Amino acid sequence: MARVPTDGINRDLGPLRDRLATIGDLRSAASVLAWDRQTYMPEGGVRGRAEQLASLARVAHGMLVSPETNRLLKDAGEREPGSDDAAFLRLARRQHDRAVMLPERLVADVSRATALAEQAWISARESSEWSLFAPHLERVLALKREEAGYLDGDHPYDAMLDRYDPGASTKRLRIMFDELKAGIVPLVRDVSARLDEDRAAPLRGSFDERAQEEFGREVISRFGYDWSRGRQDRAVHPFCINFGDPDDVRITTRFDPMRLSVGLFATCHEAGHALYEQGVDPSYSRTPLSGGVSMGVHESQSRLWENLVARSRPFWSFFHDGLGAAFPDVLGDVDLETIYRAVNAVRPSEIRTEADELTYDLHVLLRFELELALFEDDLAVADLPEAWNAKMAEYLGIIPDNDALGVLQDTHWAIGYFGYFPSYTVGNVLSVQLFEAAVNGRPETMLQMERGEFDALLDWLRENVHRHGKKYEPDDLISNATGHPPKTAPYLKYLQRKFGELYGL
């Protein structure tokens, strides 16, 4: 096969790999500190931790934009198209080119401000006091808007999107959300007209937290989560984190002693992220190729295991008996069909992470529109609670009782994750496309699920998604895996079929 012409220089990539590995190690160290901050660190340590994280961010950024890194990238030449080396260079150059546009001072300021803002958010959420968080959000938003000003994009919000989903754009997302609104809003309306008894009632009661944890661990162990390379802790807002290596992928969850679904589906969701990270080719560790290719694809994995698997009839055909045994006083006499209807009950709610599968995307749409307004300077931080409640009323027909149940419920803005929320809906869309391709490729998948076995599904995902890390562009990865680029039609058909059957439409 003919090679791409180069300038005659095609030097050993070893020095560049070593330099980028060191930069990756600094970022992984920062991730360890961030994990500790959200799990075990005493509240009084937040300011010191903020400075530590700012220092690591500043040093890593300085190394990435340094003349030495620039020289190594220029001297690297080109590699065979489609090879790991070619992908390595493409990603390394993308990281470098983006970083060069940002002042070192700004990178450190964002790291420091978000560490402080997150702690303020925790306090504000606990007391439902917006005023405790608002000044921090003002600071974070100002820094992220400054960041957007340094980066290329047709819209200032594009720079935020590109960080999480390379190639995403405000224009493209508007089209996607318009298609989804046209399909989901009428379906929600039709289902709402048929809401009868409280189907989710069996999932409320008294559920021992230790029993919840043990049941959740059994579920994700069967999924394939490798505990020798991971652990589970508790956090205010559940998350999955890795440190540039598939051999240390940690998850967190939270439990509500009165509501079973909170902890169970948070555990399944984060395990989906973790299975992705644990399945990346180990040879990509400490390189730009490590980790998931985009947050949209990442969320496709968490939403796939949470919804397509853990809310399915085959899943509960196996786990129904175990659930009754774990909580005999509450669920011992509840039949399979009642449990299946309970975990799929539609009921508009305040909290996104507890939303039913059908209304979930309306929560994301709300946040997407508010973020656009913030970046287009059409909305002030001070007016966010009112704007939030207005959109909740418009899309879900409810108004939160307080800000803890409303504008303060998510940590994303506190940690500077503007542009992340759309990834959840992108993940929903991709989850169905990938799951259907997996079932077509491994027809035994559904029968295995009825036996509490998930090898066929996980093996297909490992082969077609996980192992590739960041080697391919997101759209190319999906096209290679499913035979066509991302599209909303399979997802909308899935929702119509599932909830039409559940509610007799």
C-alpha positions as CSV (number, residue, x, y, z in Angstrom):
1,M,0.0,0.0,0.0
2,A,1.4,3.4,-1.0
3,R,2.3,5.7,1.9
4,V,1.2,9.3,2.1
5,P,4.0,11.6,0.9
6,T,5.9,13.4,3.7
7,D,8.6,16.0,3.9
8,G,11.2,13.2,4.2
9,I,11.2,13.2,7.9
10,N,9.4,10.3,9.7
11,R,11.1,10.2,13.0
12,D,10.7,7.8,15.9
13,L,7.6,8.8,17.9
14,G,9.2,7.6,21.2
15,P,10.2,11.1,22.5
16,L,6.8,12.5,21.6
17,R,5.0,9.5,23.2
18,D,7.1,10.0,26.4
19,R,6.3,13.7,26.6
20,L,2.5,13.1,26.1
21,A,2.6,10.3,28.6
22,T,4.0,12.6,31.2
23,I,1.3,15.2,30.4
24,G,-1.3,12.4,30.7
25,D,0.1,11.4,34.1
26,L,-0.2,14.9,35.4
27,R,-3.9,15.0,34.3
28,S,-4.4,11.5,35.8
29,A,-3.0,12.8,39.1
30,A,-5.5,15.7,38.9
31,S,-8.3,13.1,38.3
32,V,-7.2,11.2,41.5
33,L,-7.4,14.5,43.5
34,A,-10.8,15.3,41.9
35,W,-12.1,11.8,42.8
36,D,-10.9,12.2,46.4
37,R,-12.5,15.7,46.6
38,Q,-15.9,14.2,45.6
39,T,-15.7,11.2,47.8
40,Y,-13.6,11.4,51.0
41,M,-11.9,14.8,51.3
42,P,-13.0,16.8,54.3
43,E,-14.9,20.0,53.4
44,G,-12.2,22.2,54.9
45,G,-9.6,21.0,52.3
46,V,-11.4,22.5,49.3
47,R,-9.2,25.6,49.0
48,G,-6.0,23.8,49.2
49,R,-7.2,21.2,46.8
50,A,-8.3,23.9,44.3
51,E,-4.7,25.3,44.3
52,Q,-3.3,21.8,43.8
53,L,-5.5,21.2,40.8
54,A,-4.8,24.6,39.4
55,S,-1.0,23.9,39.6
56,L,-1.3,20.5,37.9
57,A,-3.5,22.1,35.1
58,R,-1.0,24.9,34.6
59,V,2.0,22.6,34.4
60,A,0.3,20.1,32.1
61,H,-0.8,22.9,29.8
62,G,2.6,24.5,29.8
63,M,4.2,21.2,28.7
64,L,1.6,20.7,26.0
65,V,2.1,24.2,24.4
66,S,5.9,24.3,24.9
67,P,8.3,24.8,22.0
68,E,9.6,21.3,22.6
69,T,6.2,19.6,22.1
70,N,5.6,21.8,19.0
71,R,9.0,20.7,17.6
72,L,8.3,17.0,18.2
73,L,4.9,17.3,16.6
74,K,6.3,19.0,13.5
75,D,9.2,16.5,13.2
76,A,6.9,13.5,13.5
77,G,5.9,13.5,9.8
78,E,2.9,11.4,8.8
79,R,2.0,7.7,9.2
80,E,-0.1,5.1,7.3
81,P,-3.7,6.3,7.1
82,G,-5.9,4.3,9.4
83,S,-3.0,3.2,11.6
84,D,-2.8,3.7,15.3
85,D,0.2,6.0,14.8
86,A,-1.7,8.1,12.4
87,A,-4.6,8.4,14.9
88,F,-2.1,9.2,17.7
89,L,-0.6,12.1,15.7
90,R,-4.0,13.4,14.7
91,L,-5.2,13.5,18.3
92,A,-1.9,14.9,19.7
93,R,-2.0,17.7,17.1
94,R,-5.6,18.5,17.9
95,Q,-4.8,18.7,21.7
96,H,-1.8,20.8,21.1
97,D,-3.5,23.2,18.6
98,R,-6.4,23.7,20.9
99,A,-4.2,24.2,24.0
100,V,-2.0,26.8,22.2
101,M,-5.0,29.0,21.8
102,L,-5.6,29.2,25.5
103,P,-3.5,31.3,27.9
104,E,-1.9,29.3,30.8
105,R,-3.4,31.7,33.2
106,L,-6.9,30.9,32.0
107,V,-6.4,27.2,32.3
108,A,-5.3,27.5,35.9
109,D,-8.1,30.0,36.7
110,V,-10.8,27.6,35.3
111,S,-9.4,24.7,37.3
112,R,-9.3,26.8,40.5
113,A,-12.7,28.3,40.0
114,T,-14.5,25.1,39.3
115,A,-13.0,23.4,42.4
116,L,-14.3,26.2,44.6
117,A,-17.6,26.3,42.7
118,E,-18.3,22.6,43.2
119,Q,-18.0,22.9,46.9
120,A,-20.3,25.9,46.9
121,W,-22.8,24.0,44.8
122,I,-22.8,21.1,47.3
123,S,-23.6,23.6,50.1
124,A,-26.2,25.5,48.0
125,R,-27.9,22.2,47.0
126,E,-28.1,21.0,50.6
127,S,-29.8,24.2,51.8
128,S,-31.5,25.1,48.5
129,E,-29.9,28.5,48.6
130,W,-29.2,29.7,45.1
131,S,-27.4,32.8,46.4
132,L,-24.6,30.6,47.8
133,F,-23.8,29.3,44.3
134,A,-24.7,32.2,42.0
135,P,-21.4,34.2,42.4
136,H,-19.3,31.1,41.7
137,L,-21.3,30.3,38.6
138,E,-20.9,33.9,37.4
139,R,-17.1,33.4,37.7
140,V,-17.1,30.0,36.0
141,L,-19.3,31.2,33.1
142,A,-17.2,34.3,32.5
143,L,-14.1,32.1,32.3
144,K,-15.7,29.6,29.9
145,R,-17.0,32.4,27.7
146,E,-13.5,33.8,27.7
147,E,-12.3,30.3,26.7
148,A,-14.8,30.2,23.8
149,G,-13.5,33.5,22.6
150,Y,-10.0,32.0,22.1
151,L,-11.3,29.0,20.2
152,D,-12.6,28.6,16.7
153,G,-16.3,28.0,16.0
154,D,-19.3,29.4,14.1
155,H,-21.1,29.9,17.5
156,P,-19.5,30.6,20.9
157,Y,-21.2,27.4,22.2
158,D,-19.4,25.3,19.6
159,A,-16.2,25.5,21.5
160,M,-17.9,24.0,24.6
161,L,-19.5,21.2,22.5
162,D,-16.2,20.3,20.8
163,R,-14.5,19.5,24.1
164,Y,-16.9,16.6,24.7
165,D,-18.1,15.7,21.2
166,P,-15.5,16.5,18.5
167,G,-17.3,17.6,15.4
168,A,-20.5,18.6,17.2
169,S,-22.1,22.0,16.5
170,T,-24.9,24.1,17.7
171,K,-26.5,24.0,14.3
172,R,-26.4,20.2,14.2
173,L,-27.8,19.8,17.7
174,R,-30.7,22.2,17.0
175,I,-31.7,19.9,14.1
176,M,-31.4,16.8,16.3
177,F,-33.5,18.3,19.1
178,D,-36.1,19.6,16.7
179,E,-36.5,16.0,15.3
180,L,-36.8,14.6,18.8
181,K,-39.3,17.2,20.0
182,A,-41.5,16.5,17.0
183,G,-41.5,12.8,18.0
184,I,-41.3,12.8,21.8
185,V,-43.6,15.7,22.8
186,P,-46.8,14.2,21.2
187,L,-45.9,10.7,22.6
188,V,-45.6,12.2,26.1
189,R,-48.9,13.9,25.6
190,D,-50.6,10.7,24.5
191,V,-49.1,8.7,27.4
192,S,-50.0,11.4,29.9
193,A,-53.6,11.1,28.9
194,R,-53.5,7.5,29.9
195,L,-51.8,7.7,33.2
196,D,-53.8,5.8,35.7
197,E,-52.5,4.2,38.8
198,D,-49.1,5.1,40.3
199,R,-47.1,2.3,38.5
200,A,-43.9,3.3,40.3
201,A,-45.4,2.7,43.7
202,P,-43.7,-0.7,44.3
203,L,-40.3,1.0,44.0
204,R,-41.1,3.2,47.0
205,G,-40.9,1.9,50.6
206,S,-38.1,1.0,53.0
207,F,-35.1,-0.4,51.2
208,D,-32.0,-1.2,53.3
209,E,-29.0,0.6,51.7
210,R,-26.7,-2.3,52.3
211,A,-29.1,-4.6,50.5
212,Q,-29.4,-2.1,47.7
213,E,-25.6,-1.9,47.3
214,E,-25.3,-5.7,47.3
215,F,-28.0,-6.1,44.7
216,G,-26.5,-3.4,42.5
217,R,-23.1,-5.0,42.8
218,E,-24.5,-8.4,41.7
219,V,-26.1,-6.8,38.6
220,I,-23.0,-5.0,37.4
221,S,-20.8,-7.9,38.1
222,R,-23.0,-9.9,35.7
223,F,-22.7,-7.1,33.2
224,G,-18.9,-7.6,33.3
225,Y,-17.6,-4.9,35.5
226,D,-14.2,-6.0,36.7
227,W,-13.8,-5.3,40.4
228,S,-10.1,-6.1,40.3
229,R,-9.7,-3.0,38.2
230,G,-12.4,-0.9,39.8
231,R,-14.3,0.1,42.9
232,Q,-17.5,1.8,43.9
233,D,-18.0,4.6,46.4
234,R,-20.7,7.2,47.1
235,A,-21.0,10.8,45.9
236,V,-23.6,13.5,45.9
237,H,-23.7,13.2,42.1
238,P,-22.7,9.8,40.8
239,F,-19.9,9.6,38.3
240,C,-17.3,7.3,36.6
241,I,-13.7,8.2,36.5
242,N,-10.5,6.7,35.1
243,F,-6.9,7.7,35.1
244,G,-5.7,7.1,31.6
245,D,-5.6,3.3,32.2
246,P,-8.3,0.6,31.8
247,D,-6.9,-1.1,34.9
248,D,-8.2,1.6,37.3
249,V,-11.8,2.6,36.5
250,R,-13.9,3.8,39.5
251,I,-17.6,4.5,39.8
252,T,-19.7,6.2,42.5
253,T,-23.4,6.0,43.2
254,R,-25.9,7.2,45.8
255,F,-28.8,5.5,47.5
256,D,-32.2,6.7,48.7
257,P,-33.6,4.4,51.5
258,M,-37.1,5.2,50.4
259,R,-36.7,4.8,46.6
260,L,-35.1,1.8,45.1
261,S,-34.7,3.1,41.5
262,V,-32.3,6.0,42.5
263,G,-29.4,3.8,43.5
264,L,-30.0,0.9,41.1
265,F,-30.2,2.8,37.9
266,A,-27.4,5.2,38.9
267,T,-25.2,2.1,39.5
268,C,-26.2,0.6,36.1
269,H,-25.5,3.9,34.4
270,E,-22.1,4.4,35.8
271,A,-21.2,0.8,35.2
272,G,-21.9,1.4,31.5
273,H,-19.3,4.1,31.5
274,A,-16.9,1.9,33.3
275,L,-17.3,-1.1,31.0
276,Y,-16.4,1.2,28.1
277,E,-13.2,2.4,29.8
278,Q,-12.2,-1.1,31.0
279,G,-12.6,-2.3,27.4
280,V,-10.2,0.2,25.7
281,D,-7.1,-1.4,24.1
282,P,-4.5,-1.4,27.0
283,S,-1.8,-0.4,24.5
284,Y,-3.5,3.0,24.3
285,S,-2.8,3.7,28.0
286,R,-1.0,7.0,28.7
287,T,-1.6,8.2,25.1
288,P,-4.1,10.5,23.4
289,L,-5.9,7.3,22.2
290,S,-7.0,6.2,25.7
291,G,-10.5,6.6,26.9
292,G,-13.9,7.0,25.1
293,V,-14.0,8.8,21.8
294,S,-16.6,11.3,22.8
295,M,-19.1,11.9,25.6
296,G,-22.0,11.2,23.2
297,V,-20.6,7.7,22.6
298,H,-19.7,7.4,26.3
299,E,-23.3,8.2,27.3
300,S,-24.5,5.7,24.7
301,Q,-22.9,3.0,26.8
302,S,-24.3,4.2,30.1
303,R,-27.8,4.7,28.7
304,L,-27.6,1.4,26.9
305,W,-27.0,-0.6,30.1
306,E,-29.3,1.5,32.2
307,N,-32.3,1.5,29.7
308,L,-32.0,-1.0,26.9
309,V,-30.8,-3.7,29.4
310,A,-31.8,-2.9,33.0
311,R,-35.3,-1.7,32.1
312,S,-36.0,-4.6,29.7
313,R,-38.3,-7.6,30.2
314,P,-35.4,-10.1,29.6
315,F,-33.4,-8.5,32.4
316,W,-36.2,-8.6,34.9
317,S,-37.1,-12.2,33.8
318,F,-33.9,-13.1,35.5
319,F,-33.4,-10.5,38.3
320,H,-37.1,-10.4,39.5
321,D,-36.6,-13.3,41.9
322,G,-33.4,-11.9,43.3
323,L,-35.0,-8.5,43.9
324,G,-37.8,-10.1,45.8
325,A,-35.3,-12.1,47.9
326,A,-33.3,-8.9,48.6
327,F,-36.4,-7.0,49.8
328,P,-38.9,-9.6,50.9
329,D,-41.0,-7.3,53.0
330,V,-41.5,-4.8,50.2
331,L,-41.2,-6.7,46.9
332,G,-41.5,-10.4,47.9
333,D,-45.0,-10.7,46.5
334,V,-44.7,-8.4,43.5
335,D,-44.9,-10.1,40.2
336,L,-42.6,-9.7,37.2
337,E,-45.0,-7.7,35.0
338,T,-45.6,-5.2,37.9
339,I,-41.9,-4.7,38.3
340,Y,-41.4,-4.2,34.6
341,R,-44.2,-1.6,34.5
342,A,-42.8,0.1,37.6
343,V,-39.2,0.6,36.2
344,N,-40.7,2.0,33.0
345,A,-43.5,4.1,34.6
346,V,-43.9,7.5,32.9
347,R,-44.3,10.4,35.3
348,P,-42.9,13.9,34.7
349,S,-40.5,14.7,37.5
350,E,-38.2,17.5,38.7
351,I,-34.9,15.5,38.7
352,R,-33.2,14.6,35.5
353,T,-31.3,11.6,36.9
354,E,-34.5,10.1,38.1
355,A,-36.6,10.9,35.0
356,D,-38.3,8.1,33.2
357,E,-36.9,7.1,29.9
358,L,-39.6,8.8,27.8
359,T,-39.4,12.3,29.4
360,Y,-35.6,12.3,30.0
361,D,-34.7,14.1,26.8
362,L,-37.0,17.0,27.7
363,H,-34.7,17.6,30.7
364,V,-31.7,17.7,28.4
365,L,-33.5,20.0,26.0
366,L,-34.2,22.4,28.8
367,R,-30.6,22.6,29.8
368,F,-29.4,22.9,26.2
369,E,-31.6,25.9,25.6
370,L,-30.6,27.6,28.8
371,E,-26.9,27.1,28.0
372,L,-27.4,28.6,24.6
373,A,-29.1,31.6,26.1
374,L,-26.2,32.1,28.6
375,F,-23.6,31.9,25.8
376,E,-25.6,34.2,23.5
377,D,-25.9,36.7,26.3
378,D,-29.7,36.4,26.3
379,L,-29.9,35.2,29.9
380,A,-28.2,36.3,33.1
381,V,-27.1,34.0,35.8
382,A,-29.3,35.8,38.3
383,D,-32.3,34.9,36.2
384,L,-31.5,31.2,35.8
385,P,-33.9,29.9,38.5
386,E,-36.9,31.7,37.0
387,A,-36.0,30.7,33.5
388,W,-35.5,27.1,34.6
389,N,-38.9,26.9,36.2
390,A,-40.5,28.4,33.2
391,K,-39.1,25.7,30.9
392,M,-40.0,23.0,33.4
393,A,-43.5,24.2,33.2
394,E,-43.4,24.3,29.4
395,Y,-41.9,20.9,28.7
396,L,-42.9,18.8,31.7
397,G,-45.9,20.6,33.1
398,I,-44.4,20.9,36.6
399,I,-42.5,23.6,38.7
400,P,-39.9,22.4,41.2
401,D,-40.8,23.1,44.8
402,N,-37.3,24.6,45.4
403,D,-34.0,25.3,43.7
404,A,-32.4,22.1,45.0
405,L,-35.0,20.2,43.0
406,G,-34.6,22.6,40.1
407,V,-31.7,24.7,38.9
408,L,-29.3,23.4,41.6
409,Q,-29.8,19.7,40.9
410,D,-26.8,19.1,38.6
411,T,-23.1,19.6,39.3
412,H,-22.1,20.1,35.6
413,W,-22.2,23.9,35.6
414,A,-20.2,24.1,38.8
415,I,-17.4,22.1,37.3
416,G,-17.5,24.0,34.0
417,Y,-19.1,21.3,31.9
418,F,-21.0,23.7,29.6
419,G,-21.7,21.8,26.4
420,Y,-21.9,18.4,28.2
421,F,-25.6,18.0,28.7
422,P,-26.5,17.4,25.0
423,S,-24.2,14.3,25.2
424,Y,-26.9,12.6,27.2
425,T,-29.4,12.8,24.4
426,V,-26.8,12.0,21.8
427,G,-26.1,9.0,23.9
428,N,-29.8,8.0,24.0
429,V,-30.0,8.2,20.2
430,L,-26.8,6.2,19.7
431,S,-27.7,3.6,22.4
432,V,-30.6,2.2,20.4
433,Q,-28.7,2.3,17.1
434,L,-25.8,0.3,18.8
435,F,-28.0,-2.1,20.7
436,E,-30.0,-3.0,17.6
437,A,-26.8,-3.6,15.7
438,A,-25.5,-5.8,18.6
439,V,-28.6,-7.9,18.7
440,N,-28.5,-8.3,14.9
441,G,-24.8,-9.3,15.1
442,R,-25.3,-11.6,18.1
443,P,-28.8,-13.0,18.0
444,E,-28.3,-14.9,21.2
445,T,-28.1,-11.6,23.1
446,M,-31.8,-11.5,24.3
447,L,-31.9,-15.1,25.3
448,Q,-28.7,-14.7,27.3
449,M,-30.2,-11.7,29.1
450,E,-33.1,-13.8,30.3
451,R,-30.5,-16.0,32.0
452,G,-28.6,-13.1,33.6
453,E,-25.8,-13.5,31.1
454,F,-24.4,-10.6,29.1
455,D,-21.3,-12.0,27.3
456,A,-22.7,-11.7,23.8
457,L,-23.6,-8.1,24.2
458,L,-20.4,-7.0,26.0
459,D,-18.3,-8.9,23.5
460,W,-19.9,-7.1,20.6
461,L,-19.5,-3.7,22.2
462,R,-15.9,-4.6,23.1
463,E,-15.2,-5.5,19.5
464,N,-17.0,-2.7,17.8
465,V,-16.8,0.2,20.2
466,H,-14.7,-0.1,23.4
467,R,-11.4,-1.4,22.2
468,H,-11.0,1.4,19.6
469,G,-10.7,4.1,22.3
470,K,-10.3,7.4,20.4
471,K,-8.8,6.0,17.3
472,Y,-11.7,6.9,15.0
473,E,-13.8,10.1,14.8
474,P,-17.2,9.6,16.6
475,D,-19.3,9.5,13.5
476,D,-16.9,7.1,11.8
477,L,-17.0,4.7,14.8
478,I,-20.8,4.6,14.8
479,S,-20.9,4.1,11.0
480,N,-18.3,1.3,11.2
481,A,-20.2,-0.4,14.0
482,T,-23.8,-0.1,12.8
483,G,-23.5,0.4,9.0
484,H,-24.8,4.0,9.0
485,P,-24.1,7.4,10.6
486,P,-26.0,8.6,13.7
487,K,-29.7,9.2,13.1
488,T,-32.7,9.8,15.3
489,A,-35.2,7.5,13.6
490,P,-34.3,4.2,15.3
491,Y,-34.5,5.9,18.7
492,L,-37.9,7.4,18.1
493,K,-39.2,4.1,16.8
494,Y,-38.0,2.4,19.9
495,L,-39.7,4.9,22.2
496,Q,-43.0,4.7,20.2
497,R,-42.9,0.9,20.2
498,K,-42.0,0.4,23.9
499,F,-44.3,3.0,25.4
500,G,-47.1,2.4,22.9
501,E,-47.1,-1.2,24.2
502,L,-46.8,-0.2,27.8
503,Y,-49.7,2.3,27.7
504,G,-51.9,0.7,25.0
505,L,-51.5,3.4,22.4
